[in-house]
């Protein structure tokens, strides 16, 4: 119970709310986590992160050594499905769990692979919570820049344009977008590799394309696309430039 200036009893003050931090943890190597992100993770009383279809969280694995032993952890399991409804329900549930801790006054750090606002899962939580709570976004090293660095392949200079495409695009659209581009990054390769490889080969660009798998990790693979394996994991990418040999 609190009292006003005259000493009369008033209702209790509302508790202060916590802040939600969307923290990019980079492409995989723990030493690519930024100093700001590391400080926030180490001090976080509550840590949230996505998992994929019941598997261990890649984002958590990257930051594991920074999470306090007594931190509360919120694992948001996102189903693998073409139907968006199950994933939306998972983010709804995760947002509700995070909100409960924010209402109690606890800050929450949400881990996101790469950068939170570049194909990052955190953007779905941001959409659900940013109108009610203080939210801060901490950028991270993207998979695009990590793959370019590991492939030793500059992506754009001066007035050149860089086009980023998702691998699941239909074959005709993928071809049209690559035709109209200068430098291209194709993400989310995975099971779409045969289609993407066929499109690039049909455009006569295979010699300028580079395949990167699990960039910055011990299992990293960097190869000319012509030498790439027949199957690719989800964490793989193709980079290509027109009119230049990236291996020179």
N, C-alpha and C positions, 0 to 999 in steps of 0.2 A: 504494500500500500504506500502511495506517495501523498504529499500534501502540497497545496498551492501556496501562494505568497501570504495568504491570511491564516494559513495553518489548517485549513479544512481538508479533510480526506478526499482524495480523488482516486480514480481507477488506475491500476498499474500501467506504467509506460509500456508500449509494445516493444518486444525484444528487437534488437538490431538484426538485420538479415546478413547472411554471409554473401561473399562474392564468388561467382563461378568463373573459373579460369579455363579457357580452352587452350591447351598447350600442345604445340607441335613437337614431337619427339624425333623428327627426322626419318631418314629412309631405312635405318636398321642398325648402324654402328652406334653404340652408346656414346662414344666420344664426339658425335656430331650433334648431340643435344646442346642447345644454347645455354649460356650461363644463367640467363633469366629463367628459362624453363627448369633448369636443375634446382635453382634456389626455391622455386615455387613447389616443386614436387617434394623436396626434402622437408619442407615445412607444412605440407598439406595434412590436415587431420582426416580428410576424406578424399579418396582417389577413385575416380570412375574411369572406365575404359570399355571399348567394344570387344566382344568375342565373336567369332564367326562360326555359326552352326555347331556350337558346343566345343570347338577347338580352343586351345590355349590362346590367350590374347597376345598378338604380336606387339602391339603398342606397350603393353605391360612388360613384356620381355625386354624391350629396349631400355626401359626405365627402372627395371627391377631393383638395381642396387641403390636407387635413390629413395625408394618408398620406405617410410618409417615402419618399423615392426608393429607399432600399435595403431597404424592408420586403418580407418574403416574403408573397405573396398567395395565398390559397386561394379559388378560385371554385367554388361548389357549384351545379352546373346542375340545376335541378329541372324535369322534364318537365311539360308541360301535358296532363293526362289525368284523366279521371273515375276511372280505376283508381288506387288509392292506392299500389299496389306499386312502380311506378317512382319515385315521390317518396320513399317510404320507403327505397328502395335508395340514392337520391342522398344522403339525410341520413346513412345508415349509412356511406357512403364519405367524406362530409365529416367526420363525427365521427372516423373512423379517422385521417384526415390531421391533424386538430387534435390528437388524442391523441398522435400521434408528436412533435409540437413541444412539447406540454406535458411529455411524458416526458423530453425533452432539456433541460427547465428554462426554456423560452421561454414568456413570457406570450403569449396570443392574444386579440386583440380581434375579436369577431364583430359586424359591422354589421347592424342590423335596421331596416327602414323603420318609422317611427312608434315604437311602444313594443314592447319584446321580448315582453311577456306579454299584449298585447292584439291578438289575431289575428296575432301575430308569428311569423316563421319560426324564431326562436331557441329557442322552447319545445321544438321537436323535438330540437335538439341538447342542450338542458338535460336532457331525459329520458334521453338516451343517455350523458351524461358526468358529471352532477352527483353520482352515487354514487361516483365514482372520483377526482374532481379538485375543487379549490377553484374555485367558480364565483361570480362576482358579477354582478348584473344592474343596469344603469344605465337608469332609465326615460327615455323620450323623449316629446316632444309627440305626441299621437295625431292621426290624421286627423279623428277626431270633433270634438275641440276646435278644430282648425285650421279645419274647414269651418264650424263655428258662428261662429267669430270673423270669418271672411271674409264670411259671410252676414249678419253683424250680428244674430244670432238666438239669444237666450238659450234654453237647452234645458230647464232645470229650476230651480225656486225653491221655497224652503220645503219642504213635504212632497210636492211633485210627484214622480212617478216617470218615469225615463227608460228606454226600452226600446230595445235595440240588436238589430237583426235582419239576418241575411245575405240578400242578394237571391236566392240560389239556392233558398230555401225553396219548397216547393210552394205553388201559388196559394191553396188553401183554408187552409193553415196560416198563410200570410202575412196573409190577410184576418182570421182569427180573432185573431191576435196584435195586429194594429193596432187592431182593435175594442176590445180590452181594455186598451189603453195610453192614456197621456196625451200624452207627447212621444215621438217615434219617430225613430230614426236607422236608415236602411237602407243597409248597406254592400255592397260587391261588386256594384254595379249592373250595369255592363257590358251584356252581351247580354240580361240579364233586364229591361231597362228597359221594353219594351212590356207585359210581364206586370205589373210593379210599378205602372206608370202606370194600367193598367186597374183594378187592385185599389183604388188610392187614389181614382180617379175614381168607381168604383162605391160607395165609402163616402162620397162627397160631401166629400172632404177636399182636393181639388186646390188650392183657393184658399189653403190654409194650408201647402202644401208648397213646399219650395225645393230646387232642383237645383244641386249644386256639382261641378265637374269640375276636376281637377288643382289643388287648393287650394294656395295660396302660391307657385305657379310662374308663369312669364311667360304660359303658355297658359291660365291660370285662367279658368273660366267660372262665374258665379253668376247664376242666373235663377230666376224663379218656375217651378214644374214645368210649368205650362201652356205656357210658352215654350221648354221644353227641346228639344234636338235629338232626332231620331228614333233616333239611335244614340249609345251612350255608351261611353267607354273603361272599362277596368278600374278606373282611379283616379277613380271618381265616386261620389257619395253623394246621398241624398235625406233631408232633414230635414223633419219636420212636427210641428206642434202643433195641438191641438184647441181650438176656441173662441176663437182669436185670430188676427189677421192679422199674420204675422211682418214684413210690410213697413211697418207703422205705426211 
